[in-house]
Amino acid sequence: MKKIYCIGSINQDNYQIDSENHIFLGGSACNTAFFLNTLMEKDKFSVFLVGIVGTDSEGDFINSQLEKKGFNLKYIEKIVGRSGSNQIYVDINGERRIARLKSNSAALKKYLQSLDFQEMGENPLVHYKGDLQNLSIILKKLNEILSCDISGLIHNFDETSSHDIAEFKKIMINVLQRKKIHILFGNHEEFNKLSTLLGENPISFEKWQKNITLLQNNMCILRSYFNADVIALKQGRIGAKVFDSNIAYVSAALSVDVKDSTGAGDAFNAGFLFGYLSDFSLKKCLEYATVLGSLNCTQFGGQSLKISVKELNNFVKNL
């Protein structure tokens, strides 16, 4: 039995839809774990969510939803303080803006430091989204992880500051020396910022659209920093691209009625990991990722989409 651990945020997401207040279970790690738990074969994989939940009313809601949705709660730590909570604003095109409310999210660092990853099974499959400091803690305990969404790594660094660039590169060298992250997830803006922080030349939106070779060369440089096998570039409504050492694959997004883009990237990650862990080709992994990410936009909330493996297979077959 292989064990998958999704490490990162667990939140309550607050919406106002048609003048009515709605709340949903959310958080990037939680969203990805939800879909992996839905899609992975139960006799082959166990999915665990690793994160923190506070002792407030939001924490009560989060815990009730986690139990209702069948999450394994073994690695969810209850802390004194405020749970993660977001206010989500969705425009008429379904694009969302997130206001992150004050919480005790810093407690995740202490919790990760206390975890004995050796007790979590041989070669645990870890998917991580969060800041660089917490990634450092994980990689000090593990030689490699399955995947990482880079958006959290660059959040606190300014790519125009020489101090921040130097600090980022110093941490990166200390974190990633002789370590491996098999898959990197991110969008164009995030990879551009990462390139700048690493002292590389970013590629403009116009250039990477016109010159796939230039883009692939840039991605090859980033892959080398992380000792990665694969980079998955998320492009929203356009679709996505995936890069390995030899070739770039492209997949268009589904044409859907977009209600809410919240969690689309998390669903994309889960769809890709589902294919990757099922030994699909990279092209097929990308198709599953773009389909699941697109379909997740048809519902409000990051975990409202109900889909079976059979239904997902049918969507991919009909691309």
C-alpha positions as CSV (number, residue, x, y, z in Angstrom):
1,M,0.0,0.0,0.0
2,K,1.5,3.3,-1.1
3,K,0.8,6.4,1.0
4,I,0.2,9.9,-0.4
5,Y,0.6,12.9,1.8
6,C,-0.8,16.3,0.8
7,I,0.9,18.9,3.0
8,G,-0.3,22.5,3.3
9,S,-3.4,24.6,3.9
10,I,-6.8,23.6,5.2
11,N,-9.3,26.5,5.1
12,Q,-12.8,27.6,5.4
13,D,-13.7,29.5,2.2
14,N,-16.4,32.2,2.6
15,Y,-18.5,33.3,-0.4
16,Q,-21.3,35.6,-1.1
17,I,-23.3,34.2,-4.0
18,D,-26.5,35.9,-5.2
19,S,-26.5,38.0,-2.0
20,E,-26.4,34.9,0.2
21,N,-23.4,33.7,2.3
22,H,-22.0,30.3,1.6
23,I,-19.1,28.5,3.2
24,F,-17.0,25.6,1.8
25,L,-14.1,23.4,2.9
26,G,-11.0,24.6,1.0
27,G,-7.2,25.1,1.2
28,S,-4.8,24.0,-1.5
29,A,-3.6,20.8,0.1
30,C,-7.1,19.9,1.2
31,N,-8.5,20.4,-2.3
32,T,-5.8,18.2,-3.9
33,A,-6.2,15.5,-1.2
34,F,-9.9,15.5,-1.8
35,F,-9.6,14.6,-5.5
36,L,-6.8,12.1,-5.0
37,N,-8.8,10.4,-2.3
38,T,-11.7,10.3,-4.8
39,L,-9.7,9.0,-7.8
40,M,-6.9,6.7,-6.5
41,E,-7.5,3.0,-6.1
42,K,-8.3,2.4,-2.4
43,D,-6.5,-1.0,-2.4
44,K,-3.3,0.5,-3.7
45,F,-3.1,4.0,-2.2
46,S,-4.0,5.7,1.0
47,V,-4.3,9.5,0.9
48,F,-3.5,11.6,4.0
49,L,-3.9,15.3,4.5
50,V,-1.2,17.0,6.6
51,G,-2.0,20.3,8.2
52,I,-3.4,22.3,11.1
53,V,-6.9,23.4,12.2
54,G,-7.7,25.9,14.9
55,T,-10.0,25.7,18.0
56,D,-12.4,28.3,16.7
57,S,-15.8,28.0,15.0
58,E,-14.1,27.8,11.6
59,G,-12.2,24.9,12.9
60,D,-15.4,23.2,14.0
61,F,-16.8,23.6,10.5
62,I,-13.6,22.3,8.9
63,N,-13.4,19.2,11.1
64,S,-17.1,18.4,10.5
65,Q,-16.5,18.7,6.7
66,L,-13.3,16.6,6.8
67,E,-15.2,13.8,8.6
68,K,-18.2,14.1,6.3
69,K,-16.0,13.8,3.2
70,G,-14.0,10.8,4.5
71,F,-10.6,12.4,5.0
72,N,-8.1,10.4,7.1
73,L,-7.5,12.7,10.1
74,K,-4.4,11.1,11.4
75,Y,-2.0,13.9,10.5
76,I,-4.3,16.9,11.0
77,E,-3.1,18.7,14.1
78,K,-5.5,20.7,16.3
79,I,-4.0,24.0,17.5
80,V,-5.0,26.7,19.9
81,G,-5.9,29.7,17.8
82,R,-7.6,30.7,14.5
83,S,-8.1,28.3,11.6
84,G,-7.2,29.2,8.0
85,S,-10.1,31.2,6.5
86,N,-10.5,33.1,3.2
87,Q,-13.0,35.5,1.8
88,I,-13.5,34.6,-1.9
89,Y,-14.8,37.1,-4.4
90,V,-15.9,35.8,-7.8
91,D,-16.5,38.1,-10.8
92,I,-18.9,37.6,-13.7
93,N,-16.3,35.6,-15.6
94,G,-15.8,33.2,-12.7
95,E,-12.4,34.5,-11.9
96,R,-11.7,34.6,-8.2
97,R,-9.9,36.9,-5.9
98,I,-8.9,35.7,-2.4
99,A,-8.6,37.8,0.7
100,R,-6.7,35.7,3.3
101,L,-8.0,36.3,6.8
102,K,-5.7,36.3,9.8
103,S,-4.9,32.8,11.1
104,N,-2.3,30.8,13.1
105,S,-0.9,29.4,9.8
106,A,2.7,29.8,11.2
107,A,2.0,26.9,13.5
108,L,2.3,24.5,10.5
109,K,6.1,25.0,10.7
110,K,6.2,23.8,14.3
111,Y,4.0,20.9,13.5
112,L,6.1,19.8,10.5
113,Q,9.2,20.0,12.7
114,S,7.6,17.6,15.2
115,L,6.6,15.0,12.6
116,D,8.6,11.8,12.2
117,F,8.5,11.2,8.5
118,Q,10.2,7.9,8.9
119,E,7.0,6.6,10.7
120,M,4.9,7.6,7.7
121,G,6.0,4.6,5.6
122,E,8.8,3.8,3.3
123,N,9.3,6.3,0.5
124,P,6.2,8.4,1.3
125,L,4.7,10.2,-1.7
126,V,4.5,13.9,-0.7
127,H,2.8,16.7,-2.5
128,Y,3.5,20.1,-1.0
129,K,2.3,23.6,-1.5
130,G,3.5,26.3,0.9
131,D,6.5,28.4,1.7
132,L,10.1,27.7,1.2
133,Q,10.9,27.4,4.9
134,N,8.4,24.6,5.4
135,L,9.7,22.9,2.2
136,S,13.2,23.1,3.8
137,I,11.9,21.3,6.9
138,I,10.3,18.5,4.8
139,L,13.4,18.0,2.7
140,K,15.7,17.8,5.7
141,K,13.7,14.7,6.7
142,L,13.3,13.3,3.2
143,N,15.7,12.9,0.3
144,E,12.9,13.5,-2.3
145,I,9.3,14.3,-2.6
146,L,6.8,13.5,-5.3
147,S,5.7,17.1,-6.3
148,C,5.5,20.7,-5.3
149,D,3.4,23.6,-6.4
150,I,5.8,26.5,-6.5
151,S,3.3,29.4,-5.9
152,G,3.9,29.3,-2.1
153,L,7.7,29.2,-2.4
154,I,8.0,32.6,-4.0
155,H,5.2,34.4,-2.0
156,N,7.4,36.2,0.5
157,F,10.2,37.2,-1.9
158,D,10.5,40.3,-4.0
159,E,12.1,39.5,-7.4
160,T,13.2,43.1,-7.8
161,S,15.2,43.2,-4.5
162,S,18.8,42.2,-4.7
163,H,18.7,41.2,-1.0
164,D,15.7,38.9,-1.6
165,I,17.2,37.4,-4.6
166,A,20.4,36.6,-2.7
167,E,18.4,35.3,0.3
168,F,16.2,33.1,-2.0
169,K,19.2,31.6,-3.8
170,K,20.9,30.9,-0.4
171,I,17.9,29.1,0.9
172,M,17.4,27.2,-2.3
173,I,21.0,25.9,-2.3
174,N,20.6,24.8,1.3
175,V,17.3,23.2,0.8
176,L,17.8,21.4,-2.5
177,Q,21.4,20.2,-2.3
178,R,21.3,16.5,-3.2
179,K,17.5,16.6,-3.0
180,K,14.9,15.8,-5.6
181,I,11.4,17.1,-6.4
182,H,10.0,14.9,-9.2
183,I,7.2,17.3,-10.5
184,L,6.9,21.1,-10.3
185,F,3.6,22.8,-10.8
186,G,3.1,26.5,-11.5
187,N,1.8,29.1,-13.9
188,H,3.7,31.4,-16.2
189,E,3.9,34.3,-13.8
190,E,5.1,32.1,-11.0
191,F,7.8,30.4,-13.1
192,N,8.9,33.8,-14.4
193,K,9.3,35.1,-10.8
194,L,11.1,31.9,-9.8
195,S,13.5,32.4,-12.8
196,T,14.2,36.0,-11.7
197,L,14.8,35.0,-8.1
198,L,17.3,32.3,-9.3
199,G,19.1,34.9,-11.3
200,E,17.9,33.6,-14.7
201,N,16.2,35.6,-17.5
202,P,12.4,35.2,-17.4
203,I,10.5,34.8,-20.6
204,S,7.7,37.2,-21.5
205,F,4.2,35.9,-22.2
206,E,4.5,36.9,-25.8
207,K,7.8,35.1,-26.3
208,W,6.8,31.8,-24.8
209,Q,3.7,31.7,-26.8
210,K,5.6,32.1,-30.0
211,N,8.8,30.1,-29.2
212,I,8.3,26.8,-27.6
213,T,12.0,26.0,-27.8
214,L,12.9,29.1,-25.8
215,L,10.4,28.1,-23.2
216,Q,11.6,24.6,-23.0
217,N,15.2,25.7,-22.5
218,N,14.1,28.0,-19.7
219,M,12.1,25.1,-18.1
220,C,15.2,22.9,-18.4
221,I,17.2,25.3,-16.3
222,L,14.5,25.4,-13.7
223,R,14.3,21.6,-13.7
224,S,18.0,21.4,-12.9
225,Y,17.7,23.6,-9.8
226,F,15.0,21.2,-8.4
227,N,16.5,18.0,-9.8
228,A,13.1,17.6,-11.2
229,D,11.8,15.2,-13.9
230,V,8.8,17.1,-15.0
231,I,7.5,20.7,-15.0
232,A,3.8,21.3,-15.5
233,L,2.9,24.8,-16.7
234,K,-0.7,25.8,-15.9
235,Q,-2.2,28.3,-18.3
236,G,-5.7,28.7,-17.1
237,R,-8.3,29.0,-19.8
238,I,-5.7,28.3,-22.5
239,G,-4.8,24.8,-21.0
240,A,-1.4,23.6,-20.0
241,K,2.0,22.3,-21.1
242,V,4.3,19.7,-19.5
243,F,8.0,19.5,-20.0
244,D,10.5,16.7,-19.5
245,S,14.0,16.3,-20.7
246,N,13.0,15.6,-24.3
247,I,9.8,17.1,-25.3
248,A,6.9,19.5,-24.5
249,Y,3.3,18.3,-24.5
250,V,0.3,20.6,-24.8
251,S,-3.3,20.2,-23.8
252,A,-6.1,22.6,-24.2
253,A,-8.6,23.3,-21.4
254,L,-12.2,22.1,-21.8
255,S,-14.8,24.6,-22.9
256,V,-17.0,24.9,-19.9
257,D,-19.4,27.3,-18.2
258,V,-17.0,28.8,-15.6
259,K,-18.6,29.7,-12.3
260,D,-15.6,29.8,-10.0
261,S,-11.9,29.3,-10.7
262,T,-11.1,28.6,-7.0
263,G,-9.2,25.3,-6.6
264,A,-8.8,24.8,-10.4
265,G,-5.0,24.6,-10.0
266,D,-5.3,22.2,-7.1
267,A,-7.6,19.9,-9.1
268,F,-5.2,20.1,-12.0
269,N,-2.4,18.9,-9.7
270,A,-4.6,16.0,-8.5
271,G,-5.5,15.0,-12.0
272,F,-1.8,15.0,-13.1
273,L,-0.8,13.0,-10.0
274,F,-3.6,10.5,-10.6
275,G,-2.2,9.9,-14.1
276,Y,1.4,9.9,-13.0
277,L,0.8,7.4,-10.2
278,S,-1.2,5.3,-12.6
279,D,1.8,5.1,-14.9
280,F,0.1,7.0,-17.7
281,S,2.2,8.8,-20.4
282,L,3.0,12.5,-19.6
283,K,0.7,13.5,-22.4
284,K,-2.1,11.5,-20.8
285,C,-1.3,12.9,-17.3
286,L,-1.6,16.4,-18.8
287,E,-5.0,15.6,-20.3
288,Y,-6.4,14.3,-17.0
289,A,-5.0,17.4,-15.3
290,T,-6.6,19.9,-17.7
291,V,-9.9,18.1,-17.8
292,L,-10.2,17.9,-14.0
293,G,-9.1,21.5,-13.5
294,S,-11.6,22.7,-16.1
295,L,-14.5,20.7,-14.7
296,N,-13.8,22.0,-11.2
297,C,-14.5,25.5,-12.5
298,T,-18.2,24.6,-13.1
299,Q,-19.0,24.6,-9.4
300,F,-18.6,27.1,-6.6
301,G,-15.9,26.0,-4.1
302,G,-12.8,23.9,-4.5
303,Q,-14.3,20.6,-3.6
304,S,-17.9,20.7,-5.0
305,L,-17.3,18.7,-8.1
306,K,-18.5,15.1,-7.8
307,I,-16.8,12.9,-10.4
308,S,-15.8,9.2,-10.6
309,V,-12.8,7.7,-12.4
310,K,-15.1,6.3,-15.0
311,E,-16.7,9.8,-15.7
312,L,-13.2,11.4,-15.8
313,N,-12.0,8.7,-18.2
314,N,-14.9,9.5,-20.5
315,F,-14.1,13.2,-20.6
316,V,-10.5,12.5,-21.5
317,K,-11.5,10.0,-24.2
318,N,-13.7,12.6,-25.8
319,L,-11.0,15.3,-26.1
